[in-house]
Amino acid sequence: MILERPSAERGDVRLDWLHSRHTFSFGHYYDPAWMGFGVLRVINEDVVAPGGGFAPHRHANMEILSVVLDGALAHKDSAGNEGVIRAGDVQWMSAGHGIEHSEYNADPAAPVHFLQIWIQPERLNHAPAYAQRHFDPEERRARWAVLASPDGAEGSLAIRQQARVLATRLHAGDTLDLPLQAGRRYWLHVATGALDVDARRLAAGDALGLEGESGTLALRGHADGSDVLVFELPG
């Protein structure tokens, strides 16, 4: 089964400081057909204006990844972690039994564009945890880089779920295959640019969900700087 999630059909939230597109139901956006995909519960594409941000708020029992596409995001939490996440950085915050944090645009002159991703943990009520890594997009050109995994393989962030987050950057004409393992689910999200996935043309914000599929997906870049995230999830 292959699910198509066009960018234009996502939830659309606009405030004076925020433009957010929600792949799955979140906050005031509710669609019973899109409550998540397995343990993947949230992909929010957020653009936060200078001076804007999310005031301190609480989370529990969720693995939260922030992937900055452009700009700078300031993070601070109740466990004493704080820092600035810039383009190419990925931040992991395991909310565990409960943590409060805030996220603000760290640049007074330019917006910050990032993806906020929530994955359900394998077990509940761990102690909160935090880590941040930089992954140079050009170093993953036409190859898969592991951003997150259960065991921190290949320098990835170690998350508390049997899931992997892969990323690649394709320029026009670049090709790359994605092998599919039987018994796993896959969610492919185009963060920037455009590419062909087998016979489908996908642009920024478009996504595919694959369940019960095997074999190989063939990717081909259609625009320079096309960034793709793949979530390999338990079946």
N, C-alpha and C positions, 0 to 999 in steps of 0.2 A: 504494500500500500504506500502510495506517495501522496502526501498532502501538500498543496500549494498555499502559500500565505503571501499574497501580493502586498507590497509596501503600502499602497493607497488604502487598503482595507483595515489597516491597524487602527487602534484607538488613537485619537488625536486630542491632546490636551494643550491649551494655550493660556498662559498667564502673562502678566506684563514682564516677567523676568525669565519665563520658562516656555520652551516648546518641546513637548515630549510625545513620542510615538510608542505605543504599547503593543507588542506582538501578542501578548496574552492579557487576560483580565487583570486589572490592577487599579486600586483606588476607586475613583468614580467611573472608570471604564469597565463595563461588565458585559461579557458575551459568553453565554453558556457553552458555545461551540469551541471556545478558545480559553480553557482554564489552565493550560499548560501542556507539556508534552512529556509524559513520564515524570521523572524527577526534576525536569527543567520547568520552572514555574514562572520566571520573569525574564524578558528581554525588553528593557526600556531604552530607547534612543533619546537621550536628553541633550538639549542645547540650552545652556544657562548663560544669561546676559551678565556683563560686568556688574558687580555689586550684588548679584543674586545668589541664591543657594538654598539648601535644605537645612532648616534650623534643627537643633538637637532633637532626635527622635529615637525610639527604642525598637530593637529587633530581637528575636529569639529563634533558635533552631533553624537557621538558614545559612547556607554557604553563599556569600555575596562577593561577586567579582565585579570590579570596575575597570573597564578598558577605555583608556583615553585615546580618542582619535585625533583631536586637535585642541590646543590650548592647555590649561593647567587647572587642576582641581585640588583644593585644599581639604584635607581630612583631619578630623580630630575626634577621639572617642573617649569613653569613660574608663577604659583600661590604661590610659596614658599614652596611646599611640597618636602621633600626629605627623603630618608631612604633606608634601605637594606631589601630585601624580601628574606627569606630563605625557605628551604624545609618545606612544610606544610603551608606556608603562602599564602594568597590570597589577591591581591591588586585590588581595584576598582578605576578607574579614569573615571569620567564622563566628556567627552571633552566639552560638552555644546556648547556655542557659539564660543569656540576656546581656545586652550591651546597648549603650546609647552612643550615637555618633552624629556628626554634622558634616555636610559637604557644601563648600562654597566655591564659586569661581575665584581662583587665585590671581587672575589678571584684571587689573582695573580698566583695561582698554579694549579687550577682545573677548568674545564668548568662548566657553569651553564646550566641546562636543564629545560626549562619551556614551558608552553602553553600560547600563547597570544590569547585571545578570544574577538571578537567584536560582540556586540548586538546592533541593532538599537534602539534608545530611543522611548518612546511612544509619546513624544512631543519634538519639536526642540527648540534650543537656550536658554536652561537653563543656569544659571551660572555654570562654572566648579566646580566639587567637587571631593573629594578624601577620601579614607579610606583603612585601611589594617587590616586584622585579621589573627590569627593563628588557624588552625583547625588540631588537632592531628590526623593523619591517623589511628592510632590504636584505637582511641575512636569511629571511625565509622566502625569498623570491623563488617561485616555482618549486617549492618544497614544503613539506609539512613540518611545522614547529609545534612542540607540545607546550602549551601555556599552563595547563593544570592537569593533574593526574592524582590517583590515590597514593602513589609512592614517591612523588617528586621526581619522576624519571626525566632524564635529559635536561636537568636544570629547571624543571617546571615547578610551579607552586603546588604543594601537597594539600589536596582538599579531602574532606571527610565524606567521600562518596565514591562508588565504583564507576566513575565517569572520567572522561578525558576531554579537554578542550584543545582543539587543534587550530592552527591559523596558517594561512599562506597569503602572499601578495603576488598577484599576476599582472604583468603588463600585457599590452595588446599582442596576441599571438602566442603567449606562453601557454604551455599545456601541463596538466598534472592529473594523475589518477587518484581516486579515493577508493581504496578497497573496503568493501562492506562485509562485516562478520555476521554470520547467521546468529540470531538470538540477541542482537544488539539493536537499539534504536539510534537514529542519526537525525540531527537537526542542522541544516546548512543555512547560515545567515550571511547575506552579503552586506558588509559594513560600508564599503565605499566602492565606487566604480561600477563596472558591468562585466558580465562573463556569460559564457554558454555552459550549461550543465547538461550533457548529452544533447538533446534536441531543444532544450528550454533556454531562452534568453532571460537572464535575471539582472536586475539593476539594484542600486543601493536600497536597502530596506526590505527587499524580497527575500523569501525563505522557502525551503523545502523541508518537510518532515518525512522520514522514511522508516517504515516499520515492517518487519518480515521480509526485507529485501536482502539479496546477496549479489555477489559479482562485483562490478567496478563502475563507479561514476567517472566520466571523462569531463574534466574542466578545461576550458579554454578562455583566456583573457580576451576581453573585447575592448577594454580601455586601460590605459596605464594607471597603475596605482589602485588596482582592484583588490580590496582586502576582504578575505573570506574567513569566517569562523565556522568550525564544525564541532558539534557537541556529540560525542559518542557516549551513549547512555545505557544503563541496564535495560534489558528487554521487558 
